[in-house]
């Protein structure tokens, strides 16, 4: 068993309880909703977001019996965003199996995502905590803004690092940040502790998405669970390509831009661009950026006493930079 699988295996008991609650709450009088939900939610995904939520609750002393049910909120929101993403991207594969939109069509996939968002709000209300509910609603609002920002910058060859970071913060980091802060909110922790957890989650989320975008250029489809080079084929200019373009002459950039704007490139041309990104230290620079976020995230937990939950947080933080899928 490789180191990544060992780390995740350590939390198997958490994942089993999360999965039980995910399946239990996935009920509807419309059978198609349960069918699509079962395909999309069950038997796939790392469950990192609900795990971060549970660990934050443990760290802050929130042990209510509703804990695992509330953890499903973060998996439902994440999955809803993926369902909508796959429709926007016309994706055929998700989590190593056919995507929902590929099997049931775009209309059903979009509506399933809407159902999961609604279900997450229903579960959030059960906590009876207005601050927690506000956190969840603000998070989904920012995520929608992030998806639209990404849409606006599709095939935008003027994309720069700051614009990219703004998008991944809204699309990815805000949900992980919310999952980490939520335990502090539910336990009525000191505001400084809640702020530290929120910042920790933000930094972890930024590192996670940067690594995800790096793996899009380096991983293997069988391991990664989706086609390598998927981002550029969808017109997404992510950090590896941004750094590669920065190292090119204006003439080289113009040639590449014209090639991709005038027609659909061949598989060989896509592969040439992927190979170009893999050269000249670009990938090392991207990984270095992710490492800086991970290092800064670890410092956010300095104010918390040593405990198993704190050590688990730090271990998962390190996992972000080491993973290959």
C-alpha positions as protocol buffer text, in pm:
chain_id: "A"
residue {
  index: 1
  type: UNK
  ca { x: 0 y: 0 z: 0 }
}
residue {
  index: 2
  type: UNK
  ca { x: 149 y: 337 z: -99 }
}
residue {
  index: 3
  type: UNK
  ca { x: 180 y: 625 z: 148 }
}
residue {
  index: 4
  type: UNK
  ca { x: -124 y: 809 z: 13 }
}
residue {
  index: 5
  type: UNK
  ca { x: -351 y: 508 z: 54 }
}
residue {
  index: 6
  type: UNK
  ca { x: -208 y: 446 z: 402 }
}
residue {
  index: 7
  type: UNK
  ca { x: -300 y: 797 z: 510 }
}
residue {
  index: 8
  type: UNK
  ca { x: -655 y: 765 z: 378 }
}
residue {
  index: 9
  type: UNK
  ca { x: -689 y: 413 z: 523 }
}
residue {
  index: 10
  type: UNK
  ca { x: -621 y: 561 z: 867 }
}
residue {
  index: 11
  type: UNK
  ca { x: -950 y: 752 z: 840 }
}
residue {
  index: 12
  type: UNK
  ca { x: -1153 y: 459 z: 707 }
}
residue {
  index: 13
  type: UNK
  ca { x: -1380 y: 452 z: 1013 }
}
residue {
  index: 14
  type: UNK
  ca { x: -1461 y: 821 z: 955 }
}
residue {
  index: 15
  type: UNK
  ca { x: -1531 y: 761 z: 587 }
}
residue {
  index: 16
  type: UNK
  ca { x: -1762 y: 468 z: 661 }
}
residue {
  index: 17
  type: UNK
  ca { x: -1975 y: 678 z: 897 }
}
residue {
  index: 18
  type: UNK
  ca { x: -1979 y: 967 z: 648 }
}
residue {
  index: 19
  type: UNK
  ca { x: -2090 y: 732 z: 371 }
}
residue {
  index: 20
  type: UNK
  ca { x: -2368 y: 591 z: 589 }
}
residue {
  index: 21
  type: UNK
  ca { x: -2504 y: 941 z: 650 }
}
residue {
  index: 22
  type: UNK
  ca { x: -2461 y: 1044 z: 285 }
}
residue {
  index: 23
  type: UNK
  ca { x: -2667 y: 745 z: 174 }
}
residue {
  index: 24
  type: UNK
  ca { x: -2923 y: 787 z: 454 }
}
residue {
  index: 25
  type: UNK
  ca { x: -2993 y: 1152 z: 366 }
}
residue {
  index: 26
  type: UNK
  ca { x: -3005 y: 1087 z: -9 }
}
residue {
  index: 27
  type: UNK
  ca { x: -3378 y: 1024 z: -23 }
}
residue {
  index: 28
  type: UNK
  ca { x: -3641 y: 1153 z: -261 }
}
residue {
  index: 29
  type: UNK
  ca { x: -3985 y: 1052 z: -383 }
}
residue {
  index: 30
  type: UNK
  ca { x: -3838 y: 1082 z: -736 }
}
residue {
  index: 31
  type: UNK
  ca { x: -3644 y: 761 z: -809 }
}
residue {
  index: 32
  type: UNK
  ca { x: -3422 y: 921 z: -1074 }
}
residue {
  index: 33
  type: UNK
  ca { x: -3284 y: 1163 z: -814 }
}
residue {
  index: 34
  type: UNK
  ca { x: -3180 y: 870 z: -595 }
}
residue {
  index: 35
  type: UNK
  ca { x: -3038 y: 684 z: -895 }
}
residue {
  index: 36
  type: UNK
  ca { x: -2821 y: 974 z: -1014 }
}
residue {
  index: 37
  type: UNK
  ca { x: -2727 y: 1061 z: -657 }
}
residue {
  index: 38
  type: UNK
  ca { x: -2622 y: 705 z: -583 }
}
residue {
  index: 39
  type: UNK
  ca { x: -2406 y: 691 z: -895 }
}
residue {
  index: 40
  type: UNK
  ca { x: -2246 y: 1028 z: -827 }
}
residue {
  index: 41
  type: UNK
  ca { x: -2205 y: 1025 z: -450 }
}
residue {
  index: 42
  type: UNK
  ca { x: -2157 y: 663 z: -349 }
}
residue {
  index: 43
  type: UNK
  ca { x: -1845 y: 460 z: -419 }
}
residue {
  index: 44
  type: UNK
  ca { x: -1627 y: 753 z: -523 }
}
residue {
  index: 45
  type: UNK
  ca { x: -1455 y: 1063 z: -393 }
}
residue {
  index: 46
  type: UNK
  ca { x: -1209 y: 1109 z: -108 }
}
residue {
  index: 47
  type: UNK
  ca { x: -1456 y: 1266 z: 140 }
}
residue {
  index: 48
  type: UNK
  ca { x: -1187 y: 1512 z: 248 }
}
residue {
  index: 49
  type: UNK
  ca { x: -1427 y: 1803 z: 300 }
}
residue {
  index: 50
  type: UNK
  ca { x: -1656 y: 1623 z: 547 }
}
residue {
  index: 51
  type: UNK
  ca { x: -1345 y: 1480 z: 713 }
}
residue {
  index: 52
  type: UNK
  ca { x: -1201 y: 1829 z: 763 }
}
residue {
  index: 53
  type: UNK
  ca { x: -1533 y: 1932 z: 917 }
}
residue {
  index: 54
  type: UNK
  ca { x: -1533 y: 1638 z: 1160 }
}
residue {
  index: 55
  type: UNK
  ca { x: -1172 y: 1702 z: 1261 }
}
residue {
  index: 56
  type: UNK
  ca { x: -1247 y: 2069 z: 1323 }
}
residue {
  index: 57
  type: UNK
  ca { x: -1536 y: 1963 z: 1548 }
}
residue {
  index: 58
  type: UNK
  ca { x: -1307 y: 1724 z: 1737 }
}
residue {
  index: 59
  type: UNK
  ca { x: -1041 y: 1993 z: 1771 }
}
residue {
  index: 60
  type: UNK
  ca { x: -1291 y: 2238 z: 1920 }
}
residue {
  index: 61
  type: UNK
  ca { x: -1484 y: 1992 z: 2134 }
}
residue {
  index: 62
  type: UNK
  ca { x: -1811 y: 1964 z: 1941 }
}
residue {
  index: 63
  type: UNK
  ca { x: -1929 y: 1603 z: 1978 }
}
residue {
  index: 64
  type: UNK
  ca { x: -2303 y: 1628 z: 1916 }
}
residue {
  index: 65
  type: UNK
  ca { x: -2468 y: 1315 z: 1774 }
}
residue {
  index: 66
  type: UNK
  ca { x: -2569 y: 1517 z: 1465 }
}
residue {
  index: 67
  type: UNK
  ca { x: -2200 y: 1562 z: 1376 }
}
residue {
  index: 68
  type: UNK
  ca { x: -2180 y: 1305 z: 1094 }
}
residue {
  index: 69
  type: UNK
  ca { x: -2513 y: 1407 z: 948 }
}
residue {
  index: 70
  type: UNK
  ca { x: -2388 y: 1767 z: 927 }
}
residue {
  index: 71
  type: UNK
  ca { x: -2069 y: 1646 z: 757 }
}
residue {
  index: 72
  type: UNK
  ca { x: -2276 y: 1540 z: 454 }
}
residue {
  index: 73
  type: UNK
  ca { x: -2343 y: 1908 z: 380 }
}
residue {
  index: 74
  type: UNK
  ca { x: -1988 y: 1952 z: 256 }
}
residue {
  index: 75
  type: UNK
  ca { x: -1998 y: 1643 z: 35 }
}
residue {
  index: 76
  type: UNK
  ca { x: -2336 y: 1740 z: -111 }
}
residue {
  index: 77
  type: UNK
  ca { x: -2220 y: 2092 z: -193 }
}
residue {
  index: 78
  type: UNK
  ca { x: -1895 y: 1964 z: -344 }
}
residue {
  index: 79
  type: UNK
  ca { x: -2077 y: 1704 z: -554 }
}
residue {
  index: 80
  type: UNK
  ca { x: -2339 y: 1956 z: -669 }
}
residue {
  index: 81
  type: UNK
  ca { x: -2061 y: 2183 z: -794 }
}
residue {
  index: 82
  type: UNK
  ca { x: -1901 y: 1890 z: -980 }
}
residue {
  index: 83
  type: UNK
  ca { x: -2232 y: 1802 z: -1147 }
}
residue {
  index: 84
  type: UNK
  ca { x: -2268 y: 2157 z: -1273 }
}
residue {
  index: 85
  type: UNK
  ca { x: -1900 y: 2173 z: -1369 }
}
residue {
  index: 86
  type: UNK
  ca { x: -1926 y: 1858 z: -1580 }
}
residue {
  index: 87
  type: UNK
  ca { x: -2220 y: 2004 z: -1772 }
}
residue {
  index: 88
  type: UNK
  ca { x: -2031 y: 2329 z: -1837 }
}
residue {
  index: 89
  type: UNK
  ca { x: -1724 y: 2131 z: -1947 }
}
residue {
  index: 90
  type: UNK
  ca { x: -1916 y: 1861 z: -2137 }
}
residue {
  index: 91
  type: UNK
  ca { x: -1715 y: 1609 z: -1937 }
}
residue {
  index: 92
  type: UNK
  ca { x: -1766 y: 1236 z: -1986 }
}
residue {
  index: 93
  type: UNK
  ca { x: -1567 y: 1099 z: -1691 }
}
residue {
  index: 94
  type: UNK
  ca { x: -1582 y: 1177 z: -1320 }
}
residue {
  index: 95
  type: UNK
  ca { x: -1418 y: 977 z: -1042 }
}
residue {
  index: 96
  type: UNK
  ca { x: -1304 y: 705 z: -1285 }
}
residue {
  index: 97
  type: UNK
  ca { x: -1656 y: 636 z: -1416 }
}
residue {
  index: 98
  type: UNK
  ca { x: -1901 y: 792 z: -1664 }
}
residue {
  index: 99
  type: UNK
  ca { x: -2024 y: 1133 z: -1551 }
}
residue {
  index: 100
  type: UNK
  ca { x: -2390 y: 1193 z: -1468 }
}
residue {
  index: 101
  type: UNK
  ca { x: -2441 y: 1424 z: -1765 }
}
residue {
  index: 102
  type: UNK
  ca { x: -2295 y: 1158 z: -1995 }
}
residue {
  index: 103
  type: UNK
  ca { x: -2537 y: 893 z: -1864 }
}
residue {
  index: 104
  type: UNK
  ca { x: -2854 y: 1094 z: -1801 }
}
residue {
  index: 105
  type: UNK
  ca { x: -2804 y: 1415 z: -1999 }
}
residue {
  index: 106
  type: UNK
  ca { x: -2734 y: 1775 z: -1904 }
}
residue {
  index: 107
  type: UNK
  ca { x: -3085 y: 1859 z: -1783 }
}
residue {
  index: 108
  type: UNK
  ca { x: -3097 y: 1577 z: -1529 }
}
residue {
  index: 109
  type: UNK
  ca { x: -2740 y: 1646 z: -1410 }
}
residue {
  index: 110
  type: UNK
  ca { x: -2809 y: 2017 z: -1351 }
}
residue {
  index: 111
  type: UNK
  ca { x: -3130 y: 1942 z: -1162 }
}
residue {
  index: 112
  type: UNK
  ca { x: -2954 y: 1677 z: -952 }
}
residue {
  index: 113
  type: UNK
  ca { x: -2698 y: 1940 z: -856 }
}
residue {
  index: 114
  type: UNK
  ca { x: -2979 y: 2177 z: -761 }
}
residue {
  index: 115
  type: UNK
  ca { x: -3135 y: 1903 z: -547 }
}
residue {
  index: 116
  type: UNK
  ca { x: -2806 y: 1842 z: -363 }
}
residue {
  index: 117
  type: UNK
  ca { x: -2759 y: 2213 z: -293 }
}
residue {
  index: 118
  type: UNK
  ca { x: -3114 y: 2228 z: -155 }
}
residue {
  index: 119
  type: UNK
  ca { x: -3058 y: 1913 z: 50 }
}
residue {
  index: 120
  type: UNK
  ca { x: -2742 y: 2061 z: 202 }
}
residue {
  index: 121
  type: UNK
  ca { x: -2936 y: 2366 z: 321 }
}
residue {
  index: 122
  type: UNK
  ca { x: -3209 y: 2144 z: 469 }
}
residue {
  index: 123
  type: UNK
  ca { x: -2949 y: 1953 z: 670 }
}
residue {
  index: 124
  type: UNK
  ca { x: -2773 y: 2275 z: 775 }
}
residue {
  index: 125
  type: UNK
  ca { x: -3096 y: 2407 z: 928 }
}
residue {
  index: 126
  type: UNK
  ca { x: -3099 y: 2103 z: 1160 }
}
residue {
  index: 127
  type: UNK
  ca { x: -2793 y: 2242 z: 1342 }
}
residue {
  index: 128
  type: UNK
  ca { x: -3010 y: 2523 z: 1479 }
}
residue {
  index: 129
  type: UNK
  ca { x: -2721 y: 2766 z: 1446 }
}
residue {
  index: 130
  type: UNK
  ca { x: -2770 y: 3082 z: 1241 }
}
residue {
  index: 131
  type: UNK
  ca { x: -2395 y: 3153 z: 1213 }
}
residue {
  index: 132
  type: UNK
  ca { x: -2338 y: 2804 z: 1074 }
}
residue {
  index: 133
  type: UNK
  ca { x: -2624 y: 2844 z: 825 }
}
residue {
  index: 134
  type: UNK
  ca { x: -2487 y: 3183 z: 720 }
}
residue {
  index: 135
  type: UNK
  ca { x: -2145 y: 3024 z: 664 }
}
residue {
  index: 136
  type: UNK
  ca { x: -2296 y: 2761 z: 434 }
}
residue {
  index: 137
  type: UNK
  ca { x: -2506 y: 3005 z: 230 }
}
residue {
  index: 138
  type: UNK
  ca { x: -2218 y: 3251 z: 190 }
}
residue {
  index: 139
  type: UNK
  ca { x: -1994 y: 2965 z: 78 }
}
residue {
  index: 140
  type: UNK
  ca { x: -2228 y: 2844 z: -196 }
}
residue {
  index: 141
  type: UNK
  ca { x: -2275 y: 3202 z: -317 }
}
residue {
  index: 142
  type: UNK
  ca { x: -1899 y: 3245 z: -354 }
}
residue {
  index: 143
  type: UNK
  ca { x: -1868 y: 2910 z: -528 }
}
residue {
  index: 144
  type: UNK
  ca { x: -2127 y: 3013 z: -787 }
}
residue {
  index: 145
  type: UNK
  ca { x: -1935 y: 3336 z: -840 }
}
residue {
  index: 146
  type: UNK
  ca { x: -1618 y: 3132 z: -888 }
}
residue {
  index: 147
  type: UNK
  ca { x: -1778 y: 2912 z: -1152 }
}
residue {
  index: 148
  type: UNK
  ca { x: -1898 y: 3218 z: -1343 }
}
residue {
  index: 149
  type: UNK
  ca { x: -1555 y: 3383 z: -1313 }
}
residue {
  index: 150
  type: UNK
  ca { x: -1398 y: 3070 z: -1459 }
}
residue {
  index: 151
  type: UNK
  ca { x: -1654 y: 3072 z: -1739 }
}
residue {
  index: 152
  type: UNK
  ca { x: -1573 y: 3436 z: -1817 }
}
residue {
  index: 153
  type: UNK
  ca { x: -1204 y: 3352 z: -1844 }
}
residue {
  index: 154
  type: UNK
  ca { x: -1239 y: 3039 z: -2058 }
}
residue {
  index: 155
  type: UNK
  ca { x: -981 y: 3056 z: -2340 }
}
residue {
  index: 156
  type: UNK
  ca { x: -852 y: 3381 z: -2189 }
}
residue {
  index: 157
  type: UNK
  ca { x: -487 y: 3385 z: -2291 }
}
residue {
  index: 158
  type: UNK
  ca { x: -434 y: 3701 z: -2086 }
}
residue {
  index: 159
  type: UNK
  ca { x: -509 y: 3511 z: -1765 }
}
residue {
  index: 160
  type: UNK
  ca { x: -252 y: 3591 z: -1497 }
}
residue {
  index: 161
  type: UNK
  ca { x: -165 y: 3440 z: -1159 }
}
residue {
  index: 162
  type: UNK
  ca { x: -378 y: 3682 z: -955 }
}
residue {
  index: 163
  type: UNK
  ca { x: -687 y: 3613 z: -1167 }
}
residue {
  index: 164
  type: UNK
  ca { x: -626 y: 3239 z: -1140 }
}
residue {
  index: 165
  type: UNK
  ca { x: -591 y: 3256 z: -760 }
}
residue {
  index: 166
  type: UNK
  ca { x: -915 y: 3453 z: -736 }
}
residue {
  index: 167
  type: UNK
  ca { x: -1098 y: 3180 z: -927 }
}
residue {
  index: 168
  type: UNK
  ca { x: -962 y: 2885 z: -730 }
}
residue {
  index: 169
  type: UNK
  ca { x: -1029 y: 3061 z: -401 }
}
residue {
  index: 170
  type: UNK
  ca { x: -1396 y: 3096 z: -492 }
}
residue {
  index: 171
  type: UNK
  ca { x: -1436 y: 2759 z: -663 }
}
residue {
  index: 172
  type: UNK
  ca { x: -1243 y: 2537 z: -423 }
}
residue {
  index: 173
  type: UNK
  ca { x: -1084 y: 2700 z: -119 }
}
residue {
  index: 174
  type: UNK
  ca { x: -1399 y: 2860 z: 26 }
}
residue {
  index: 175
  type: UNK
  ca { x: -1567 y: 2521 z: 80 }
}
residue {
  index: 176
  type: UNK
  ca { x: -1266 y: 2366 z: 253 }
}
residue {
  index: 177
  type: UNK
  ca { x: -1228 y: 2685 z: 456 }
}
residue {
  index: 178
  type: UNK
  ca { x: -1593 y: 2663 z: 561 }
}
residue {
  index: 179
  type: UNK
  ca { x: -1557 y: 2296 z: 657 }
}
residue {
  index: 180
  type: UNK
  ca { x: -1265 y: 2380 z: 883 }
}
residue {
  index: 181
  type: UNK
  ca { x: -1428 y: 2688 z: 1040 }
}
residue {
  index: 182
  type: UNK
  ca { x: -1761 y: 2514 z: 1099 }
}
residue {
  index: 183
  type: UNK
  ca { x: -1639 y: 2308 z: 1394 }
}
residue {
  index: 184
  type: UNK
  ca { x: -1531 y: 2625 z: 1569 }
}
residue {
  index: 185
  type: UNK
  ca { x: -1863 y: 2795 z: 1499 }
}
residue {
  index: 186
  type: UNK
  ca { x: -2072 y: 2502 z: 1625 }
}
residue {
  index: 187
  type: UNK
  ca { x: -1864 y: 2471 z: 1942 }
}
residue {
  index: 188
  type: UNK
  ca { x: -1877 y: 2849 z: 2008 }
}
residue {
  index: 189
  type: UNK
  ca { x: -1498 y: 2863 z: 2001 }
}
residue {
  index: 190
  type: UNK
  ca { x: -1301 y: 3182 z: 2052 }
}
residue {
  index: 191
  type: UNK
  ca { x: -1328 y: 3407 z: 1742 }
}
residue {
  index: 192
  type: UNK
  ca { x: -949 y: 3392 z: 1699 }
}
residue {
  index: 193
  type: UNK
  ca { x: -965 y: 3012 z: 1685 }
}
residue {
  index: 194
  type: UNK
  ca { x: -1245 y: 3023 z: 1427 }
}
residue {
  index: 195
  type: UNK
  ca { x: -1042 y: 3270 z: 1222 }
}
residue {
  index: 196
  type: UNK
  ca { x: -734 y: 3045 z: 1244 }
}
residue {
  index: 197
  type: UNK
  ca { x: -933 y: 2743 z: 1128 }
}
residue {
  index: 198
  type: UNK
  ca { x: -1090 y: 2941 z: 845 }
}
residue {
  index: 199
  type: UNK
  ca { x: -748 y: 3058 z: 730 }
}
residue {
  index: 200
  type: UNK
  ca { x: -606 y: 2706 z: 761 }
}
residue {
  index: 201
  type: UNK
  ca { x: -885 y: 2573 z: 539 }
}
residue {
  index: 202
  type: UNK
  ca { x: -838 y: 2852 z: 288 }
}
residue {
  index: 203
  type: UNK
  ca { x: -466 y: 2779 z: 254 }
}
residue {
  index: 204
  type: UNK
  ca { x: -522 y: 2403 z: 234 }
}
residue {
  index: 205
  type: UNK
  ca { x: -788 y: 2461 z: -31 }
}
residue {
  index: 206
  type: UNK
  ca { x: -558 y: 2680 z: -239 }
}
residue {
  index: 207
  type: UNK
  ca { x: -282 y: 2418 z: -221 }
}
residue {
  index: 208
  type: UNK
  ca { x: -529 y: 2142 z: -304 }
}
residue {
  index: 209
  type: UNK
  ca { x: -651 y: 2311 z: -624 }
}
residue {
  index: 210
  type: UNK
  ca { x: -301 y: 2410 z: -735 }
}
residue {
  index: 211
  type: UNK
  ca { x: -194 y: 2047 z: -696 }
}
residue {
  index: 212
  type: UNK
  ca { x: -507 y: 1932 z: -880 }
}
residue {
  index: 213
  type: UNK
  ca { x: -416 y: 2160 z: -1171 }
}
residue {
  index: 214
  type: UNK
  ca { x: -57 y: 2037 z: -1159 }
}
residue {
  index: 215
  type: UNK
  ca { x: -171 y: 1673 z: -1168 }
}
residue {
  index: 216
  type: UNK
  ca { x: -376 y: 1755 z: -1478 }
}
residue {
  index: 217
  type: UNK
  ca { x: -43 y: 1789 z: -1659 }
}
residue {
  index: 218
  type: UNK
  ca { x: 150 y: 1510 z: -1486 }
}
residue {
  index: 219
  type: UNK
  ca { x: -75 y: 1227 z: -1370 }
}
residue {
  index: 220
  type: UNK
  ca { x: -210 y: 918 z: -1541 }
}
residue {
  index: 221
  type: UNK
  ca { x: -582 y: 894 z: -1623 }
}
residue {
  index: 222
  type: UNK
  ca { x: -614 y: 554 z: -1455 }
}
residue {
  index: 223
  type: UNK
  ca { x: -479 y: 705 z: -1132 }
}
residue {
  index: 224
  type: UNK
  ca { x: -620 y: 1058 z: -1154 }
}
residue {
  index: 225
  type: UNK
  ca { x: -972 y: 949 z: -1248 }
}
residue {
  index: 226
  type: UNK
  ca { x: -1013 y: 1192 z: -1539 }
}
residue {
  index: 227
  type: UNK
  ca { x: -828 y: 1256 z: -1866 }
}
residue {
  index: 228
  type: UNK
  ca { x: -485 y: 1419 z: -1836 }
}
residue {
  index: 229
  type: UNK
  ca { x: -473 y: 1758 z: -2007 }
}
residue {
  index: 230
  type: UNK
  ca { x: -846 y: 1798 z: -1947 }
}
residue {
  index: 231
  type: UNK
  ca { x: -817 y: 2163 z: -1842 }
}
residue {
  index: 232
  type: UNK
  ca { x: -655 y: 2298 z: -2157 }
}
residue {
  index: 233
  type: UNK
  ca { x: -895 y: 2097 z: -2374 }
}
residue {
  index: 234
  type: UNK
  ca { x: -1176 y: 2282 z: -2194 }
}
residue {
  index: 235
  type: UNK
  ca { x: -1008 y: 2620 z: -2241 }
}
residue {
  index: 236
  type: UNK
  ca { x: -902 y: 2654 z: -1876 }
}
residue {
  index: 237
  type: UNK
  ca { x: -576 y: 2844 z: -1839 }
}
residue {
  index: 238
  type: UNK
  ca { x: -442 y: 2718 z: -1505 }
}
residue {
  index: 239
  type: UNK
  ca { x: -121 y: 2796 z: -1317 }
}
residue {
  index: 240
  type: UNK
  ca { x: 110 y: 2550 z: -1499 }
}
residue {
  index: 241
  type: UNK
  ca { x: 18 y: 2700 z: -1837 }
}
residue {
  index: 242
  type: UNK
  ca { x: 30 y: 3056 z: -1700 }
}
residue {
  index: 243
  type: UNK
  ca { x: 389 y: 3000 z: -1586 }
}
residue {
  index: 244
  type: UNK
  ca { x: 480 y: 2829 z: -1914 }
}
residue {
  index: 245
  type: UNK
  ca { x: 342 y: 3124 z: -2114 }
}
residue {
  index: 246
  type: UNK
  ca { x: 536 y: 3369 z: -1898 }
}
residue {
  index: 247
  type: UNK
  ca { x: 857 y: 3200 z: -2010 }
}
residue {
  index: 248
  type: UNK
  ca { x: 778 y: 3232 z: -2382 }
}
residue {
  index: 249
  type: UNK
  ca { x: 851 y: 3512 z: -2622 }
}
residue {
  index: 250
  type: UNK
  ca { x: 559 y: 3722 z: -2746 }
}
residue {
  index: 251
  type: UNK
  ca { x: 592 y: 3555 z: -3085 }
}
residue {
  index: 252
  type: UNK
  ca { x: 571 y: 3204 z: -2936 }
}
residue {
  index: 253
  type: UNK
  ca { x: 265 y: 3298 z: -2731 }
}
residue {
  index: 254
  type: UNK
  ca { x: 98 y: 3448 z: -3035 }
}
residue {
  index: 255
  type: UNK
  ca { x: 155 y: 3133 z: -3241 }
}
residue {
  index: 256
  type: UNK
  ca { x: 3 y: 2911 z: -2969 }
}
residue {
  index: 257
  type: UNK
  ca { x: -291 y: 3144 z: -2916 }
}
residue {
  index: 258
  type: UNK
  ca { x: -368 y: 3159 z: -3288 }
}
residue {
  index: 259
  type: UNK
  ca { x: -348 y: 2781 z: -3316 }
}
residue {
  index: 260
  type: UNK
  ca { x: -603 y: 2729 z: -3037 }
}
residue {
  index: 261
  type: UNK
  ca { x: -836 y: 3009 z: -3146 }
}
residue {
  index: 262
  type: UNK
  ca { x: -857 y: 2930 z: -3517 }
}
residue {
  index: 263
  type: UNK
  ca { x: -963 y: 2565 z: -3493 }
}
residue {
  index: 264
  type: UNK
  ca { x: -985 y: 2261 z: -3268 }
}
residue {
  index: 265
  type: UNK
  ca { x: -626 y: 2140 z: -3218 }
}
residue {
  index: 266
  type: UNK
  ca { x: -537 y: 1778 z: -3286 }
}
residue {
  index: 267
  type: UNK
  ca { x: -448 y: 1537 z: -3005 }
}
residue {
  index: 268
  type: UNK
  ca { x: -85 y: 1570 z: -3111 }
}
residue {
  index: 269
  type: UNK
  ca { x: -100 y: 1949 z: -3078 }
}
residue {
  index: 270
  type: UNK
  ca { x: -256 y: 1922 z: -2734 }
}
residue {
  index: 271
  type: UNK
  ca { x: 18 y: 1679 z: -2634 }
}
residue {
  index: 272
  type: UNK
  ca { x: 284 y: 1918 z: -2766 }
}
residue {
  index: 273
  type: UNK
  ca { x: 145 y: 2193 z: -2543 }
}
residue {
  index: 274
  type: UNK
  ca { x: 132 y: 1958 z: -2243 }
}
residue {
  index: 275
  type: UNK
  ca { x: 495 y: 1860 z: -2309 }
}
residue {
  index: 276
  type: UNK
  ca { x: 586 y: 2229 z: -2331 }
}
residue {
  index: 277
  type: UNK
  ca { x: 434 y: 2292 z: -1989 }
}
residue {
  index: 278
  type: UNK
  ca { x: 629 y: 1998 z: -1846 }
}
residue {
  index: 279
  type: UNK
  ca { x: 960 y: 2158 z: -1943 }
}
residue {
  index: 280
  type: UNK
  ca { x: 1174 y: 2445 z: -1811 }
}
residue {
  index: 281
  type: UNK
  ca { x: 1102 y: 2398 z: -1441 }
}
residue {
  index: 282
  type: UNK
  ca { x: 738 y: 2505 z: -1468 }
}
residue {
  index: 283
  type: UNK
  ca { x: 600 y: 2211 z: -1271 }
}
residue {
  index: 284
  type: UNK
  ca { x: 855 y: 2258 z: -994 }
}
residue {
  index: 285
  type: UNK
  ca { x: 755 y: 2625 z: -968 }
}
residue {
  index: 286
  type: UNK
  ca { x: 387 y: 2531 z: -940 }
}
residue {
  index: 287
  type: UNK
  ca { x: 460 y: 2269 z: -673 }
}
residue {
  index: 288
  type: UNK
  ca { x: 668 y: 2524 z: -484 }
}
residue {
  index: 289
  type: UNK
  ca { x: 367 y: 2757 z: -477 }
}
residue {
  index: 290
  type: UNK
  ca { x: 150 y: 2479 z: -336 }
}
residue {
  index: 291
  type: UNK
  ca { x: 416 y: 2397 z: -75 }
}
residue {
  index: 292
  type: UNK
  ca { x: 417 y: 2758 z: 45 }
}
residue {
  index: 293
  type: UNK
  ca { x: 42 y: 2740 z: 108 }
}
residue {
  index: 294
  type: UNK
  ca { x: 84 y: 2410 z: 295 }
}
residue {
  index: 295
  type: UNK
  ca { x: 365 y: 2552 z: 511 }
}
residue {
  index: 296
  type: UNK
  ca { x: 162 y: 2863 z: 595 }
}
residue {
  index: 297
  type: UNK
  ca { x: -143 y: 2650 z: 674 }
}
residue {
  index: 298
  type: UNK
  ca { x: 52 y: 2451 z: 933 }
}
residue {
  index: 299
  type: UNK
  ca { x: 137 y: 2772 z: 1118 }
}
residue {
  index: 300
  type: UNK
  ca { x: -234 y: 2849 z: 1160 }
}
residue {
  index: 301
  type: UNK
  ca { x: -263 y: 2560 z: 1406 }
}
residue {
  index: 302
  type: UNK
  ca { x: 17 y: 2682 z: 1636 }
}
residue {
  index: 303
  type: UNK
  ca { x: -240 y: 2833 z: 1872 }
}
residue {
  index: 304
  type: UNK
  ca { x: -411 y: 2499 z: 1936 }
}
residue {
  index: 305
  type: UNK
  ca { x: -279 y: 2254 z: 2199 }
}
residue {
  index: 306
  type: UNK
  ca { x: -137 y: 1921 z: 2088 }
}
residue {
  index: 307
  type: UNK
  ca { x: -412 y: 1666 z: 2030 }
}
residue {
  index: 308
  type: UNK
  ca { x: -492 y: 1379 z: 1793 }
}
residue {
  index: 309
  type: UNK
  ca { x: -725 y: 1609 z: 1594 }
}
residue {
  index: 310
  type: UNK
  ca { x: -451 y: 1872 z: 1552 }
}
residue {
  index: 311
  type: UNK
  ca { x: -201 y: 1609 z: 1437 }
}
residue {
  index: 312
  type: UNK
  ca { x: -458 y: 1466 z: 1194 }
}
residue {
  index: 313
  type: UNK
  ca { x: -510 y: 1812 z: 1048 }
}
residue {
  index: 314
  type: UNK
  ca { x: -135 y: 1855 z: 1000 }
}
residue {
  index: 315
  type: UNK
  ca { x: -104 y: 1509 z: 844 }
}
residue {
  index: 316
  type: UNK
  ca { x: -383 y: 1580 z: 593 }
}
residue {
  index: 317
  type: UNK
  ca { x: -223 y: 1915 z: 518 }
}
residue {
  index: 318
  type: UNK
  ca { x: 98 y: 1733 z: 422 }
}
residue {
  index: 319
  type: UNK
  ca { x: -105 y: 1482 z: 220 }
}
residue {
  index: 320
  type: UNK
  ca { x: -229 y: 1763 z: -5 }
}
residue {
  index: 321
  type: UNK
  ca { x: 118 y: 1817 z: -147 }
}
residue {
  index: 322
  type: UNK
  ca { x: 210 y: 1447 z: -167 }
}
residue {
  index: 323
  type: UNK
  ca { x: -97 y: 1306 z: -339 }
}
residue {
  index: 324
  type: UNK
  ca { x: -104 y: 1177 z: -696 }
}
residue {
  index: 325
  type: UNK
  ca { x: -483 y: 1167 z: -744 }
}
